[in-house]
Amino acid sequence: MFIIIRPSDFIGYLSNFDLFPENMTNEIPQWQQELVLDRIEQARLHPETMLDWDEVSKTLMASQSKTKSDIKKLRTRQIQRHNKNSKTNT
């Protein structure tokens, strides 16, 4: 047996289930905020260590079983490209 629910009724339908404890909050813990802010700062200070999302997503989509060596190759290519760009800008 299937239950057909219109999208407008979906939230009401979910409220019939105890999916979230009452004591659950939407607040992000301070330690987690600090961790994310630190990562953002590191990315700002060292952009050459960041991976290009377009390249990463292509690599991930190409295979579901990527190995560490594949990621290392991707990082190496990006660093080489960064170094090449740095030399042409000087």
C-alpha positions, 0 to 999 in steps of 0.5 A: 500500500502506498500513501500519496501526499501532495507537497503542500501536505508533506510537512504536516505529514512529517509532523506525525513522526518524532523525527527530531527530539524536542531538545534539538537546537539549530545552533552551531556549536562554538568549536565548529564555528571556530573550525570553519573560520580557521579553514576559511582563514587558511584558504585565504592565506594559502590559496595555492593549497586549495583544489579547484572544484571543477577539477575535483568534481570531474575527478570524483564523477569519473570514478566512484572509487578514487584512490589517494594517488588520484587526489595527489595527482590532481593536487600536484597538477594544480600546484604546478599550474599555480607555480607556472602562473606565479612565474609568468606574473613576475 
